[in-house]
Amino acid sequence: MVLLQQGDVAAVSTVSTVLLGLADQDPYARIVSPPLNSEPEGLGMSRLHPDFVRFVNAVLAQMHSDGQ
């Protein structure tokens, strides 16, 4: 990101989640093409927080059921 902001690189290519994070951090960064491929994503959560795990699972189930 620093090299992009300093103009030392003109573009970067990486997974969508990283690109979204970069674009969120810098108002001048833009995602200019659709994803090049589809990649599975994963989430890791501590077993010490079962309420959070249930919450995330419920959100994912809702997204799956409504097509998001």
Secondary structure, DSSP 4 states (H G I P E B T S, - for coil): -HHHHHTS-S-----HHHHHHHHHH-TT----S--SS---------TT-HHHHHHHHHHHHHHHHTT-
